[in-house]
């Protein structure tokens, strides 16, 4: 087992070193006046690059945010998520809040809004962390004492019920994963254990009207990686069979129906839905990943579809688009229902932008980012691309409805695609807002930020009505 690379935070991943607050941001173009809320994104931003055995998944989280209102970009803020260690490092008093199994971590993977809370999320059983509207840390959050364990990096909001679903795993309980449901008021009302083996990593899942879709794939907890000092000790395991499970949303863990699939790895789900006896699951999949616990070891990511036939018990996997891509998103109002459009970020251009020798970085994730966004039409099979300058790097594409305060679906691509993009001419980031219906055209608006936003992970637009 190779040792972990000491410094994966290079190139676009180099952390920023200060927290900034800036007001009245300059804008090129015209900001839609119905975009009232915050565009937030979380990602690893370590305080100390000299610490040994660093891993891209374990840098302290920093949330970046732009507040939009009435056609203006009112502010930009970036704030480290305060674990106790981060607070003490910054000379502050640790924040309150319950721990799970004594664990505390500056959540670095996602940031969401639910039941009036802003929550920074991370996986593997660590707690969620509540933030203020201005992104300062309130403290660790257990949903008002109702959460029985840790939480997850990826939750899914059912737009019809207002329920927030999660699938949580924890290395200290390798024989189960847990389906957790929080109601619209932010209280956990359901927690169901599902039996598994080997401690599989379940980074994401799918949700349909009747099912929770579980990915039990060959990346599992690795004692060898742990003994080698790797801070995210999960590795590809050829002995662990690949399967996808359908857990009834109202059923206990014994009612999961498993479907065998070819070995692969999935970080992220585009969406899942039911079509008669079939369950359709669109994902970004790798043939292999985490070989020897290395993030860069495995096949490139592509957009795939699983069709799980509940009548025959068979699963069929189809390649939808073979370009390297990641971070799939839809109009979240289509969650659990059939979707037509999806958005991803292209990755095949990333390595061409890296310094010579950067391909040797063990912890450089090939799935991370590129210089183009894709719009997929899953009905016609068509694609559109919006490209950025070669030395730019773009993050996760987030679809935002034209009227974010409306719960009505309307035309599925009537809205905007938003992302942070590094502007090489300024050496700082822009918040770029594209028209989803004129995807290849010029941006509707570009908000010019006063600082870099390093490459990171996930976030979204949280309207002021949430």
C-alpha atoms as one frame of an Amber mdcrd trajectory, in Angstrom:
protein
   0.000   0.000   0.000   1.657   3.287  -1.045   1.820   6.135   1.420  -0.481
   9.086   0.908   0.841  12.066  -1.014   1.785  14.861   1.369   0.470  17.787
  -0.705  -2.523  17.085  -2.958  -3.508  20.769  -2.686  -1.745  22.064  -5.790
  -2.802  23.978  -8.885  -6.470  24.904  -8.646  -6.652  23.200  -5.241  -4.226
  25.570  -3.494  -6.141  26.862  -0.469  -6.808  30.508   0.234  -5.376  31.862
   3.456  -7.887  34.421   4.691 -11.569  35.032   5.164 -12.961  37.916   3.116
 -16.149  39.954   3.197 -16.837  42.178   0.181 -19.940  44.184  -0.692 -21.518
  45.525  -3.908 -19.701  43.197  -6.276 -19.146  44.303  -9.875 -21.288  42.546
 -12.481 -20.948  42.133 -16.229 -24.346  41.629 -17.859 -27.657  41.761 -16.040
 -28.496  39.746 -12.955 -32.038  38.292 -13.083 -33.989  40.165 -10.431 -35.827
  37.020  -9.261 -32.584  35.368  -8.141 -32.926  36.366  -4.505 -30.786  34.186
  -2.281 -27.284  32.787  -1.834 -25.119  30.745  -4.168 -22.990  28.607  -1.834
 -20.241  26.063  -2.351 -18.216  23.964   0.088 -14.795  22.420  -0.380 -11.563
  21.454   1.382  -9.307  24.368   2.345  -6.702  23.125   4.830  -5.329  25.496
   7.431  -1.944  23.775   7.515  -0.327  22.314   4.402   2.537  20.921   6.491
   0.427  18.264   8.182   1.419  14.720   7.160  -0.635  12.333   5.019  -2.982
  14.936   3.612  -5.886  13.771   1.498  -8.145  15.859  -0.692 -11.205  14.559
   1.143  -9.953  15.596   4.572  -8.985  19.272   4.284 -10.963  21.603   6.561
 -14.117  22.840   4.871 -14.547  26.390   3.618 -17.875  27.694   2.346 -17.897
  30.404  -0.334 -21.059  32.403  -0.919 -22.521  35.207  -3.016 -25.741  36.877
  -1.928 -27.966  38.071  -4.807 -30.972  40.351  -4.366 -33.071  42.506  -6.705
 -30.564  42.345  -9.544 -27.523  43.115  -7.373 -24.649  41.043  -5.999 -24.771
  42.298  -2.428 -21.873  40.390  -0.911 -19.243  37.691  -1.148 -18.057  35.796
   1.922 -15.787  32.832   2.512 -15.650  31.189   5.922 -13.916  28.142   7.327
 -16.339  25.700   8.913 -15.440  25.705  12.597 -14.675  22.350  14.085 -13.199
  22.674  17.560  -9.703  22.354  16.094 -10.335  25.068  13.482 -11.811  27.423
  16.073  -8.818  26.969  18.379  -6.383  27.439  15.484  -8.065  30.757  14.711
  -7.950  31.848  18.348 -11.677  31.410  18.907 -13.854  29.621  21.411 -15.059
  26.218  20.137 -18.691  26.121  19.058 -21.242  23.966  20.873 -23.101  20.954
  19.609 -23.316  17.187  20.089 -20.779  14.786  18.665 -21.310  11.315  17.249
 -18.857   8.742  18.612 -16.744  11.677  19.811 -16.061  12.848  16.254 -15.721
  16.454  15.142 -14.685  17.647  11.691 -14.919  20.866   9.685 -17.482  19.552
   7.169 -16.036  20.075   3.691 -18.221  18.412   1.059 -21.638  20.038   0.640
 -23.770  22.907   1.904 -27.580  22.866   1.803 -30.599  24.678   3.172 -33.371
  22.814   4.995 -36.069  23.889   7.453 -34.534  27.332   7.832 -31.053  25.967
   8.583 -27.911  26.266   6.483 -25.952  23.019   6.904 -22.395  22.107   5.937
 -22.173  18.366   5.282 -19.561  15.628   5.132 -19.784  11.838   5.041 -18.498
   8.840   7.004 -20.543   9.492  10.139 -19.336  12.986  11.028 -21.938  15.520
  12.186 -23.492  18.203  10.027 -22.531  21.755  11.011 -25.070  24.580  11.133
 -24.086  27.969   9.677 -25.653  31.398   9.940 -27.031  33.204   6.908 -23.670
  35.002   6.714 -21.818  31.630   6.834 -20.448  31.837  10.372 -20.507  28.559
  12.294 -23.268  28.037  14.848 -22.179  24.532  15.875 -22.615  20.828  15.235
 -26.180  19.883  14.369 -28.142  16.719  15.207 -31.519  17.992  13.980 -32.726
  19.043  17.390 -31.601  15.842  19.084 -33.516  13.620  16.647 -30.567  12.288
  14.591 -29.430   8.906  15.965 -25.905   8.998  14.496 -23.754  10.876  12.026
 -24.989  12.295   8.731 -23.906  12.208   5.090 -22.410  14.409   2.376 -25.308
  13.882  -0.036 -28.920  14.285   1.000 -31.932  14.525  -1.300 -35.005  16.666
  -0.792 -38.285  15.218  -1.991 -39.916  18.305  -3.522 -43.420  16.932  -3.002
 -43.198  15.946   0.665 -40.512  18.356   1.858 -38.681  15.400   3.424 -34.890
  15.299   3.416 -33.506  11.802   2.759 -29.992  10.573   3.516 -28.028   7.315
   3.417 -25.369   7.348   6.135 -22.392   5.078   6.621 -19.809   4.980   9.392
 -16.552   3.015   9.457 -17.237   2.033  13.078 -20.340   0.125  11.973 -19.150
  -1.769   8.875 -22.135  -4.115   8.869 -24.883  -1.517   8.284 -25.779   1.648
   6.444 -28.695   3.773   7.587 -31.538   5.446   5.695 -32.520   8.634   7.523
 -35.511  10.889   6.820 -35.965  14.389   8.256 -39.380  15.980   7.856 -40.079
  19.441   6.476 -39.636  20.910   9.964 -36.117  19.466  10.240 -36.786  16.604
  12.676 -35.650  13.049  11.948 -38.763  10.909  11.729 -37.287   7.713  10.336
 -33.993   5.813  10.645 -33.695   2.330   9.142 -30.604   0.104   9.237 -29.706
  -1.942   6.155 -27.333  -4.883   6.522 -24.135  -4.801   4.409 -20.677  -6.369
   4.564 -17.102  -5.022   4.528 -17.967  -1.399   5.362 -18.782  -0.068   1.870
 -18.464   3.641   1.113 -21.850   4.975  -0.029 -21.070   8.507  -1.115 -24.459
   9.040  -2.763 -27.749   7.257  -3.478 -30.860   7.580  -5.604 -34.448   8.398
  -4.689 -37.699   7.531  -6.487 -41.359   7.794  -5.479 -41.269   4.372  -3.802
 -37.598   3.474  -3.349 -34.247   4.499  -1.942 -31.576   3.282  -4.376 -28.460
   1.974  -2.589 -25.019   1.538  -4.203 -23.136  -1.334  -2.554 -19.994  -1.260
  -4.714 -16.389  -2.536  -4.383 -14.918   0.415  -2.463 -14.772  -0.603   1.193
 -13.052   0.250   4.446  -9.408  -0.825   4.248  -7.386  -1.734   7.316  -4.235
  -1.721   5.138  -4.929   1.870   4.058  -5.571   2.870   7.652  -2.274   1.295
   8.773  -0.484   3.111   5.927  -1.669   6.407   7.372  -4.116   7.276   4.605
  -6.681   9.629   6.110  -9.560   8.379   3.943  -8.928   4.620   4.328 -11.202
   3.210   1.637  -9.941   1.101  -1.260 -11.126  -0.929  -4.244 -11.862  -4.509
  -3.176 -12.166  -7.114  -5.949 -13.681  -9.564  -3.451 -16.664  -7.325  -2.705
 -19.522  -7.953  -5.183 -21.203  -4.995  -6.853 -24.933  -4.624  -6.380 -27.653
  -1.982  -6.400 -30.476  -2.175  -3.878 -34.072  -0.954  -3.860 -35.183  -0.163
  -0.306 -38.911   0.647  -0.054 -39.188   4.131   1.386 -41.625   2.858   4.011
 -40.006  -0.563   4.539 -37.495  -2.010   6.960 -33.970  -3.007   5.994 -34.895
  -6.631   5.413 -37.044  -5.623   2.449 -34.185  -4.407   0.245 -34.141  -6.063
  -3.151 -30.636  -6.372  -4.572 -29.630  -6.392  -8.248 -26.214  -7.636  -9.369
 -24.276  -5.192 -11.562 -20.838  -5.221 -13.162 -18.093  -3.941 -10.840 -17.875
  -0.153 -10.943 -17.843   2.878  -8.670 -20.302   5.762  -8.393 -19.688   9.051
  -6.639 -22.762  10.909  -7.850 -26.329  10.378  -9.049 -27.943  12.508 -11.724
 -31.436  11.276 -10.821 -33.607   8.179 -10.439 -37.249   7.519 -11.252 -39.781
   4.750 -11.872 -41.129   3.707 -15.253 -43.708   0.994 -14.670 -41.885  -2.094
 -13.391 -38.527  -0.505 -14.142 -36.407   1.800 -11.995 -34.148   4.071 -14.052
 -30.978   5.347 -12.384 -28.664   7.817 -14.148 -25.185   8.090 -12.610 -21.617
   9.064 -13.343 -19.717   5.782 -13.119 -16.096   4.618 -13.100 -15.057   1.107
 -14.082 -12.682   1.156 -11.091 -11.543   3.725  -8.535  -9.648   3.939  -5.228
  -7.252   1.208  -6.328  -4.737   0.969  -3.455  -6.785   3.764  -1.826  -5.621
   6.226  -4.500  -8.123   8.716  -5.854  -6.431   8.831  -9.256  -6.256   5.058
  -9.725  -9.069   3.733 -11.893 -11.038   4.361 -15.041 -12.353   7.736 -16.241
 -15.910   8.788 -15.346 -18.752   8.689 -17.866 -22.528   9.133 -17.804 -24.341
   5.791 -17.486 -27.876   4.503 -16.999 -28.951   1.497 -14.973 -32.399   0.057
 -15.633 -33.498  -2.214 -12.785 -36.378  -4.433 -13.862 -38.416  -5.421 -10.799
 -40.344  -8.000 -12.845 -37.282  -9.938 -14.050 -34.748  -9.056 -11.350 -32.225
  -7.997 -14.004 -30.126  -4.829 -14.240 -29.008  -3.426 -17.594 -26.263  -0.796
 -17.818 -26.092   1.570 -20.818 -23.519   4.255 -21.629 -25.283   7.596 -22.225
 -22.192   9.719 -22.859 -18.603   8.510 -22.799 -16.896  11.862 -22.296 -15.078
  12.287 -18.997 -17.457  14.188 -16.742 -18.599  14.553 -13.158 -20.846  16.446
 -10.713 -24.191  15.719 -12.416 -27.119  17.985 -11.555 -30.761  18.346 -12.596
 -33.556  20.742 -11.821 -33.974  19.577  -8.234 -37.750  19.894  -8.563 -37.509
  16.772 -10.764 -35.894  14.672  -7.996 -37.450  11.179  -7.945 -39.367  11.857
 -11.172 -38.461  11.485 -14.809 -36.064  14.169 -16.015 -35.167  15.314 -19.496
 -32.115  17.494 -18.865 -28.937  17.014 -16.886 -25.806  19.086 -16.434 -22.218
  17.957 -15.840 -18.715  19.398 -15.821 -16.219  18.069 -18.369 -12.985  16.630
 -17.017 -10.907  15.466 -19.998  -9.355  18.911 -20.400  -8.137  19.125 -16.805
  -4.909  17.184 -17.037  -3.793  19.152 -20.106  -3.870  22.255 -17.913  -1.739
  20.803 -15.124   1.990  21.466 -14.719   4.367  18.864 -16.096   4.602  15.937
 -13.691   1.248  16.656 -12.055  -0.138  13.359 -13.361   2.053  11.654 -10.764
   0.068  13.132  -7.891  -1.572  10.159  -6.234  -4.369  12.167  -4.683  -5.294
  14.254  -7.721  -8.873  13.200  -8.539  -9.444  12.726 -12.269 -13.151  13.235
 -11.702 -12.926  16.749 -10.362 -13.192  19.620 -12.804 -12.625  20.897 -16.325
 -13.034  23.918 -18.544 -16.470  23.164 -19.983 -20.016  22.381 -18.875 -22.340
  19.955 -20.652 -26.119  20.036 -21.010 -27.593  16.594 -21.753 -30.977  16.076
 -23.377 -31.859  12.567 -22.211 -34.943  12.480 -24.428 -33.164  13.123 -27.734
 -29.627  12.103 -26.813 -28.376  15.566 -27.751 -25.672  17.559 -25.994 -24.588
  21.166 -25.741 -21.306  22.467 -24.354 -20.368  25.791 -22.811 -16.608  26.220
 -22.881 -14.457  28.508 -20.790 -10.929  29.774 -21.519  -8.274  27.099 -21.449
  -6.666  28.260 -18.226  -9.990  28.589 -16.450 -11.459  25.869 -14.276 -15.159
  25.452 -13.627 -16.963  23.820 -10.733 -20.224  21.963 -10.290 -23.034  23.244
 -12.557 -26.123  24.099 -10.509 -29.508  24.524 -12.214 -31.677  27.273 -10.729
 -35.290  27.813 -11.905 -36.136  31.174 -13.430 -38.265  31.779 -10.340 -36.502
  29.967  -7.472 -39.349  30.758  -5.081 -41.841  28.754  -7.152 -42.535  25.084
  -6.455 -44.232  24.701  -9.846 -42.180  22.786 -12.387 -43.035  24.602 -15.614
 -40.640  24.108 -18.533 -37.810  21.929 -17.263 -34.923  24.041 -18.607 -36.531
  27.426 -17.948 -33.832  28.791 -15.710 -30.119  29.256 -15.236 -26.975  27.217
 -14.736 -24.613  28.736 -12.185 -21.044  27.891 -11.229 -17.842  29.385  -9.888
 -15.172  29.734 -12.589 -11.555  30.722 -12.089 -10.784  33.768 -14.228  -7.112
  33.481 -15.264  -6.961  37.115 -16.400  -7.842  38.358 -12.911  -6.411  35.532
 -10.847  -9.766  35.422  -9.047 -13.136  33.716  -9.392 -16.305  34.711 -11.189
 -19.822  33.528 -10.480 -21.022  32.748 -14.009 -24.759  32.575 -14.728 -25.799
  30.922 -18.014 -29.215  30.675 -19.586 -30.115  26.973 -19.602 -32.069  27.536
 -22.833 -29.152  29.368 -24.511 -26.487  27.177 -23.010 -23.744  27.821 -25.559
 -24.354  31.565 -25.617 -22.734  34.325 -23.609 -23.444  34.372 -19.879 -26.529
  36.217 -18.717 -24.382  37.719 -15.970 -20.933  37.346 -14.466 -20.281  38.402
 -10.882 -16.619  39.273 -10.338 -15.381  38.079  -6.943 -12.453  39.666  -5.112
 -10.555  36.425  -4.518  -9.872  32.911  -5.740 -12.347  30.128  -5.071 -10.229
  26.961  -5.026 -11.540  23.843  -6.680 -13.956  22.218  -4.293 -17.009  20.016
  -4.143 -20.733  20.776  -3.852 -23.295  23.441  -3.113 -26.321  25.130  -4.583
 -28.539  28.171  -4.717 -30.532  28.638  -1.535 -33.405  31.048  -2.172 -34.364
  33.409   0.591 -37.710  31.611   0.826 -36.187  28.289   1.959
